[in-house]
């Protein structure tokens, strides 16, 4: 939702967004049990009204300002964004 809003603010119209989150789980050596060790966000988007640079900028901004990303600041989050014409 954050990404769609930022794209709209940039003048884009979302035609299609495909978003996937791959989450890694590993042992928590300090506290026992398990913990999230990484998240890879993959987004492919078809957005009219903006170019690829604006799309990638919006993706980075959404990653940085998303409430879920903020809540998971202790987890490495990688972003892979692809702009489709």
DRENPAGU-115818 format. One record per residue (C-alpha): x, y, z; residue in three letters. Coordinates in steps of 0.05 Angstrom, whole numbers, padded with zeros to 5 digits, always signed. Each point is the difference from the previous one (the first is absolute). Example, Ala and Ser with C-alpha at 12.3 -4.5 7.8 and 13.67 -1.06 7.14 Angstrom:
<sites>
+00246-00090+00156ALA;+00027+00069-00013SER;
</sites>
This chain:
<sites>
+00000+00000+00000UNK;+00057+00048+00016UNK;+00031-00013-00068UNK;-00064+00012-00038UNK;-00011+00066+00037UNK;+00071+00024-00015UNK;-00007-00020-00073UNK;-00065+00041-00004UNK;+00034+00060+00032UNK;+00054-00005-00053UNK;-00052+00004-00055UNK;-00003-00074-00016UNK;-00061-00043-00012UNK;+00009-00072+00022UNK;-00020-00048-00054UNK;+00028-00062+00036UNK;+00045-00014+00060UNK;+00026-00069+00018UNK;+00032+00000+00069UNK;+00033-00058+00035UNK;+00036-00005+00067UNK;+00048-00057+00013UNK;+00015-00005+00074UNK;+00059-00037+00029UNK;-00002-00031+00069UNK;+00061-00022+00039UNK;+00024-00016+00070UNK;+00003+00055+00052UNK;+00067-00016+00031UNK;-00005+00055+00052UNK;-00070-00014+00026UNK;-00015-00071-00022UNK;-00054-00022-00047UNK;-00006+00032-00069UNK;-00002+00070-00030UNK;-00011+00034-00067UNK;+00068+00005-00034UNK;-00019+00035-00065UNK;-00055+00022-00046UNK;+00004+00008-00076UNK;-00055+00042-00030UNK;-00010-00011-00074UNK;-00046+00048-00037UNK;-00016+00001-00074UNK;-00043+00058-00022UNK;-00035+00026-00060UNK;-00014+00074+00013UNK;-00019+00052-00051UNK;+00016+00074+00006UNK;+00070-00009+00029UNK;+00067-00027-00024UNK;+00044-00054+00029UNK;+00041+00048+00042UNK;-00062+00027+00034UNK;-00026-00071+00011UNK;+00065-00022+00033UNK;+00003+00063+00043UNK;-00072-00012+00023UNK;+00018-00073+00017UNK;+00059+00022+00043UNK;-00042+00053+00034UNK;-00056-00050+00015UNK;+00050-00049+00029UNK;+00029+00054+00045UNK;-00067+00029+00024UNK;-00045-00062+00003UNK;-00026-00013+00070UNK;+00017-00074-00005UNK;+00071+00015-00023UNK;+00007+00048+00059UNK;-00024-00053+00048UNK;+00051-00050-00027UNK;+00061+00045+00005UNK;+00041-00055+00032UNK;-00008-00043-00063UNK;+00040+00009-00064UNK;-00050+00018-00054UNK;+00022-00003-00073UNK;-00041+00031-00057UNK;-00001-00025-00071UNK;-00044+00044-00044UNK;-00014-00009-00074UNK;-00037+00051-00043UNK;-00039-00029-00057UNK;-00021+00039-00062UNK;
</sites>
